[in-house]
Amino acid sequence: MENNKKRKKKNKSPKAKRLHIYYKRTGFYMFIWESLKKAFWPIVAVVVGLVLFNKYVYNINDGLQAMTETFSRVGVLITFFISETILGLIPPEIFIAWSKKTSEPVINLSILAFLSYSGGIISYFIGRSALKIKSVKQYLEVKMAKHLKNTSKWGGFLILVGALLPLPFSISCMTAGMIKYPLKGVVVFGLFRFLRFAIYAWAIFSMVS
């Protein structure tokens, strides 16, 4: 038994090493680093802007409270689902903050995470279907050429990055569909979307009273 375990560990080690060399050679790590650098300052700007806006212009807590009182729960969730399905048009952080102001924050947060995950899966099928429309195919291949190329090289890891980091998750899933990446990989790697919502909720809930 012990010998078998040792053999398995030895077999996994070269495979992990080969993957590391492959990702390094193809520029995956540099892509992640550049994406993080691009995302860092916009995030800082948004956070600083929100703090200043909250302090000098309008109390965000009051705005979120008004949002919960003005719009129905179903309406907010539908809007979020549409956004998460179509290229992530609205930052999910707004909806995470909204969930904190509701009477059932944990339940609503869980629903948001599920809707975001489901939106990504639907985006995958949109990507598969989009290739059948010639004009859409040409447009997407031009506008998303780099992303398509990267997804074809790095597959599931790029979906994982899209699920965890402040990058459009739906775009990662859509391009995965366009290159016909296996649905199983999207389903599995996309589960990290729930972890992202948990981490962001922990940070946002501490800021929103």
C-alpha positions as CSV (number, residue, x, y, z in Angstrom):
1,M,0.0,0.0,0.0
2,E,2.8,2.4,1.0
3,N,4.7,1.7,-2.2
4,N,1.6,2.4,-4.3
5,K,1.1,5.7,-2.5
6,K,4.7,6.7,-3.2
7,R,4.3,5.8,-6.8
8,K,1.2,7.9,-7.1
9,K,3.0,10.9,-5.5
10,K,5.9,10.5,-7.9
11,N,3.5,10.3,-10.9
12,K,1.7,13.5,-9.8
13,S,4.9,15.4,-9.2
14,P,6.2,15.3,-12.8
15,K,2.7,16.1,-14.1
16,A,2.5,19.2,-11.9
17,K,6.0,20.2,-12.9
18,R,5.1,19.9,-16.6
19,L,2.0,22.0,-16.1
20,H,4.0,24.6,-14.3
21,I,6.6,24.7,-17.2
22,Y,3.8,24.8,-19.8
23,Y,1.9,27.7,-18.1
24,K,5.2,29.6,-17.6
25,R,6.2,29.1,-21.2
26,T,2.8,30.1,-22.6
27,G,2.7,33.2,-20.5
28,F,-0.2,32.2,-18.2
29,Y,1.4,33.5,-15.1
30,M,2.3,36.8,-16.8
31,F,-1.3,37.0,-18.0
32,I,-2.6,36.6,-14.5
33,W,-0.1,39.2,-13.2
34,E,-1.1,41.7,-15.8
35,S,-4.8,41.1,-15.2
36,L,-4.3,41.7,-11.5
37,K,-2.3,44.9,-12.1
38,K,-5.0,46.2,-14.4
39,A,-7.7,45.3,-11.9
40,F,-5.9,46.7,-8.8
41,W,-6.0,50.4,-9.4
42,P,-9.6,50.4,-10.6
43,I,-10.6,48.5,-7.5
44,V,-8.7,51.0,-5.3
45,A,-10.3,53.9,-7.1
46,V,-13.7,52.4,-6.6
47,V,-13.2,51.8,-2.9
48,V,-11.7,55.3,-2.3
49,G,-14.5,56.8,-4.4
50,L,-17.2,55.0,-2.4
51,V,-15.6,56.0,0.9
52,L,-15.5,59.7,-0.2
53,F,-19.0,59.5,-1.7
54,N,-20.3,57.9,1.5
55,K,-18.7,60.6,3.7
56,Y,-19.3,63.8,1.7
57,V,-22.1,63.2,-0.8
58,Y,-24.6,60.5,0.2
59,N,-24.8,57.8,2.8
60,I,-24.4,54.5,1.0
61,N,-26.2,52.6,3.7
62,D,-29.2,54.9,3.2
63,G,-29.1,54.2,-0.6
64,L,-28.9,50.4,0.0
65,Q,-31.8,50.6,2.4
66,A,-33.8,52.6,-0.2
67,M,-32.9,50.0,-2.7
68,T,-34.4,47.2,-0.6
69,E,-37.5,49.3,0.1
70,T,-38.0,50.5,-3.5
71,F,-37.3,47.4,-5.6
72,S,-38.7,43.9,-5.0
73,R,-36.4,41.1,-4.0
74,V,-37.4,39.2,-7.2
75,G,-36.7,42.3,-9.3
76,V,-33.2,42.7,-7.9
77,L,-32.4,39.1,-8.3
78,I,-33.6,39.0,-11.9
79,T,-31.6,42.1,-12.8
80,F,-28.5,40.5,-11.2
81,F,-29.0,37.2,-13.1
82,I,-29.4,39.0,-16.5
83,S,-26.2,41.0,-15.7
84,E,-24.2,38.0,-14.8
85,T,-25.4,36.2,-17.9
86,I,-24.6,39.0,-20.3
87,L,-21.0,39.9,-19.8
88,G,-21.3,41.0,-16.1
89,L,-22.6,44.5,-16.9
90,I,-23.2,45.5,-13.3
91,P,-20.5,44.9,-10.5
92,P,-21.7,42.0,-8.3
93,E,-20.4,43.9,-5.3
94,I,-23.4,46.2,-5.4
95,F,-25.7,43.2,-5.0
96,I,-23.6,41.7,-2.3
97,A,-23.9,44.9,-0.4
98,W,-27.7,44.9,-1.1
99,S,-28.0,41.4,0.4
100,K,-26.5,42.7,3.7
101,K,-29.4,45.2,4.0
102,T,-32.1,42.5,3.5
103,S,-33.8,40.6,6.3
104,E,-32.1,37.3,5.2
105,P,-28.6,38.4,4.1
106,V,-27.0,34.9,4.1
107,I,-29.9,33.3,2.1
108,N,-29.9,36.2,-0.4
109,L,-26.1,36.1,-0.7
110,S,-26.3,32.3,-1.4
111,I,-29.0,32.9,-4.1
112,L,-26.7,35.6,-5.7
113,A,-23.8,33.2,-5.8
114,F,-25.9,30.5,-7.3
115,L,-27.4,32.9,-9.9
116,S,-23.9,34.2,-10.8
117,Y,-22.7,30.6,-11.2
118,S,-25.8,29.7,-13.3
119,G,-25.3,32.8,-15.4
120,G,-21.8,31.6,-16.2
121,I,-23.1,28.2,-17.3
122,I,-25.7,29.9,-19.5
123,S,-23.0,32.1,-20.9
124,Y,-21.1,29.0,-21.9
125,F,-24.0,27.8,-24.0
126,I,-24.5,31.3,-25.5
127,G,-20.9,31.0,-26.6
128,R,-21.6,27.7,-28.2
129,S,-24.7,29.0,-30.0
130,A,-23.1,32.3,-31.0
131,L,-20.7,30.5,-33.4
132,K,-23.7,29.5,-35.5
133,I,-24.5,33.2,-36.3
134,K,-21.9,34.4,-38.8
135,S,-22.0,38.1,-37.9
136,V,-21.8,37.4,-34.2
137,K,-19.0,34.9,-34.7
138,Q,-17.0,37.4,-36.7
139,Y,-17.6,40.2,-34.1
140,L,-16.7,38.0,-31.2
141,E,-13.6,36.5,-32.9
142,V,-12.4,40.1,-33.5
143,K,-13.3,41.6,-30.1
144,M,-12.4,38.6,-28.0
145,A,-9.6,37.1,-30.1
146,K,-7.0,37.4,-27.4
147,H,-9.3,35.9,-24.7
148,L,-10.3,33.1,-27.1
149,K,-6.6,32.3,-27.7
150,N,-5.8,32.3,-24.0
151,T,-8.8,30.1,-23.1
152,S,-7.8,27.6,-25.8
153,K,-4.3,27.4,-24.2
154,W,-5.2,27.5,-20.5
155,G,-8.7,26.2,-20.4
156,G,-10.1,25.5,-16.9
157,F,-7.5,27.6,-15.1
158,L,-8.7,30.7,-16.9
159,I,-12.3,29.9,-15.8
160,L,-11.0,29.5,-12.2
161,V,-9.4,32.9,-12.5
162,G,-12.6,34.4,-13.8
163,A,-14.5,32.9,-11.0
164,L,-12.2,34.1,-8.2
165,L,-10.7,37.4,-9.4
166,P,-12.4,40.7,-10.4
167,L,-12.5,39.6,-14.1
168,P,-15.7,39.0,-16.1
169,F,-16.7,35.4,-15.2
170,S,-19.4,35.3,-17.9
171,I,-16.8,36.3,-20.6
172,S,-14.5,33.4,-19.5
173,C,-17.4,31.0,-19.7
174,M,-18.7,32.4,-23.0
175,T,-15.3,32.0,-24.6
176,A,-15.0,28.5,-23.2
177,G,-18.2,27.7,-25.0
178,M,-16.8,29.3,-28.2
179,I,-13.8,27.1,-28.2
180,K,-15.9,24.1,-27.2
181,Y,-14.1,23.6,-23.9
182,P,-15.7,20.6,-22.0
183,L,-18.7,21.7,-20.0
184,K,-17.5,19.5,-17.1
185,G,-14.5,21.7,-16.7
186,V,-16.6,24.9,-16.6
187,V,-19.0,23.3,-14.1
188,V,-16.2,22.2,-11.8
189,F,-13.9,25.2,-12.0
190,G,-16.9,27.6,-11.9
191,L,-17.7,26.4,-8.4
192,F,-14.9,28.7,-7.1
193,R,-17.4,31.5,-7.8
194,F,-19.1,30.6,-4.5
195,L,-15.8,31.1,-2.7
196,R,-15.4,34.5,-4.3
197,F,-18.8,35.6,-3.1
198,A,-18.0,34.4,0.4
199,I,-14.7,36.3,0.5
200,Y,-16.3,39.5,-0.9
201,A,-19.3,39.2,1.4
202,W,-16.9,39.0,4.4
203,A,-15.2,42.2,3.4
204,I,-18.4,44.1,2.3
205,F,-20.5,43.1,5.2
206,S,-18.0,44.5,7.6
207,M,-18.3,47.9,5.8
208,V,-22.1,48.0,5.5
209,S,-24.0,48.5,8.7
